[in-house]
Amino acid sequence: MHAGITRRGVLLAGTAALITPPAWGRTRAARKPNIIVIYADDLGYGDLSCYGADTIHTPNLDMLAARGTRFVNAHSPSATCTPSRYALLTGDYAWRASGIQILPGDAPALIRPGKYTLPTMLKQVGYATGLVGKWHLGLGNGKVDWNGEIAPGPLDIGFDYGFFMPATLDRVPTVLIENSRVVNLDPTDPIRVNYKDKVGTEPTGAENPGLRKFGADPEHSNTIINGISRIGYMTGGRQARWKDEELTDVLLRKALDFVKTRKDDPFFLYFAMNEPHVPRAPHPRFVGKSGMGTRGDAILQLDWTVGALVEELTKLGLADDTLIFFSSDNGPILFDGYSDQAVERVGRHRPSGPFTSGKYSIYEGGTRVPMIACWPGHVRAGYVSHALIDHVDLTASLASLVGATLPRDVAVDSFDMLAPLLGETDSGRDYVIEDTKMMVTTGSTVASSGARILALREGKWKFIRGSVRPQEFHGNAIGTSPAHQLYDLTRDPGERFDLSKKLPERTRQLAAKLDRIEREGRSRP
């Protein structure tokens, strides 16, 4: 069993204090390392005890950080999920392309066949590549036939294997796809999905609120599945539908199966977890354990799952040969469509830590996320890095690690940050671009609206481009303003004191730099 990590999520007494940082350095690897990217969903900077949370305890992630490097200036590419996942897998900022926003469950594939991706690059140098978990980057060419072969999808953009959800926990269809077909589908019970009009006769949350496990806003009040009303309408596929409380265990088993069957050669696993995204319905063994309601319980489930994965790597003798990255696709959200007591039971816990707002926001809370790198003997152990890092950098950084050469016209925003990712230096990026997009509710529909809202982080400065009047969504301030904003994050990490009028020249300089980066169509040298 991995030292300090148990399947029950208990940190053994005194373990952290006994860790002796090993010698580390990129030259010691006898073969290409296995690579696992664990991507949490809506997890905030302040949601882990290794990042200062004292109302919730995450011993397995704390141990991962103790054995590796923990980043305090790491960023998701966007404040929402689909754009961040697109940037992570392509090395391109999502705001450079049109139509990349939070997608419905029946949206066409955003990453088209032939597009250069992180799994494509790793596959070219001999890696087996797998996806387990949340996809949410679209499937097919515009109208998916859920009852046949579903393509294009992950297998068409570099993955050898996929076991995944089409979109999110709260969107139909609530089924799992293995490679290109729905799992456990009964052909006599075909699936139909519609995001505009009701299909079938199954109850909806709007019509039958008493059938739900918990309340929901109008957007989340369509077809009820497993006692939870979802976004969108669905009928059929009853045998194929997941049970929310069991889903994480199902995904973990598939992740472990992928690792076991490919343990003799280098592999890349993109393990896209759901926690703590809504609807939050953790397994009964975690219910009530956090004291913070289902959101806290979901974070405990996330932590336990990471521990179980690391434990299996240790049993297989792979722990020292595996580079693990853990992070989140964007910042946190409490209420996100369901009345699950997340707001009422948060207490003094601060999901964003010292930063303002969270998911959907251009403020730091929207993209400043926890990030951990661990590879015993190669990533510096017990280290806290202040390097400025962005998930968009993984493609170029891992290309450097495995000896791949990126063509000039791909991964246009991905910088080689291998040295800081290994904990060798605190010198990271000179700047990152942060982005979000307005979310607008119209009746029972939520859609993004208008141009993207962009911000530039450079050194201690945070510049937010002027856009529209101040807005909020689901309780999180978006950070918009008709005028440019400027913050000194060293003195003001909460972005409370706008310095744009006091420092107009600095504001103009940063505005011009952001305009240039956007105009040039690439930022990688």
PyMOL commands that set and color helices and strands:
alter all, ss='L'
color gray80, all
select helices_A, chain A and resi 15-18+26-28+49-51+59-66+81-90+94-96+118-124+154-156+209-211+218-220+238-240+244-261+293-315+319-321+364-367+391-402+418-421+504-520
alter helices_A, ss='H'
color red, helices_A
select strands_A, chain A and resi 34-40+69-71+74-75+128-134+161-165+177-178+181-182+192-194+224-225+228-229+233-235+267-272+322-328+371-374+383-385+389-390+431-442+445-458+461-464+472-473+476-477+485-488
alter strands_A, ss='S'
color yellow, strands_A
deselect
rebuild
show_as cartoon
